[in-house]
C-alpha cells in the first residue's frame, strides 16, 4: 500500500512539474516576442532620433547663418565642425584608394 501512495505522489508531482514547465515555456515565448517587438520599436525610435537630430543641426545652422537667434561664433563653430568632418571623409577616401 505504501508503494502505491509513493507512486501516486510521484505521479502527481510529475504532472505538476509538467504543467509548470508548459506554463513557464509559454510565458518565455510571450516574453521573447515582447522583447523582439520592443527591440524593433527601439531601433525605429533611435533612427527617428538620428533623423530629427540631423534636421535640428541643419535648422540651427541655417538659423545662425541667417542671423536669427544666434551668434557669429556659433556659426563659425558649426562650419568648422562640418569642415573637419569633410576632411575626415577625404582622408578616409584617400586611405581607401591607397589600400586598393
N, C-alpha and C positions, 0 to 999 in steps of 0.2 A: 504494500500500500504506500509506503514511504517513497518508493521509486516512482510510482505514478504521480505523486504530488510534485516530486522534483521535476519530472518530465513536463508536467503541466505548467509549473512555474517557469521553467526554461523556455517552453514554447511561447508563453505569454510575454516573456521578456524579449525574445527574438522578434515576435510580432511588433512589439512596441518599438524596438530598435529599428526595424524595417520601416515602420510608419514615420519615425523621427527622421530617418535618412531621406525618405521621399519628400518630407516637408522641407527639410533643410536644402535638399537639392533643388527643389522648385524655387525656394527663396533665393538661392545662389544664382539661378538662371535669371530671375527677375532683377536682382541687383546688378548682374553683369550687363543686362540690356539697358538698365538705367544709367550705368557708368558709361556705356558706349554712347548713349544719347547725350549725356552731359559733356562728354569729350568732344563730340561733334558740335554741340552748341558753343562750347568754349572756343574751339577753333574758328567758328563763324564770328564770334564776338571779337576775338583777337584780330581777325582780318578787318573787321569793321573799325576797330580802334586804330589800326595802322592807316587805313584809308582816311579816316577823319583827322588823324594827326598830320598826314600829308596835306590835306586840304587846309588845315589850320595854319601850318607853316607857310603855305602858299599865300593865304589870305593875310597873314601877318606881314609877309614880305611886301605884298602889293600895297597894304595899308601904310607901311613905313615909307615905301618909295613915293607914295602919293602925298606924304606929309601929314597923314591923318594919325593922330594919337600915337606918335612915335618920334623917336629921335633919330638924328642922322647917325649917331653911334650904333644904334641897334641895326640900322640898315647896313652899315659897314660890316658889322659883325656877321650878319646873316650872309652877305655877299662873300665875305672871306671864308665862311664855313662852306659855302657852295663851291668856291674855287678850290679849296682843299680837297673836297670830295671829287671834283673833276680831275685834279692832279692825281689822286689815288687811283682813279679809274684808268687814266692814261698810263700810269706806271704799271698797273696790272696788265693792261693790253700789251705794253712793250715786253714785259716779262713773259707773257704767254707767247708772243712772237719769237722771242729769243729761245724759248724752250722747244719751239716747233722746228 
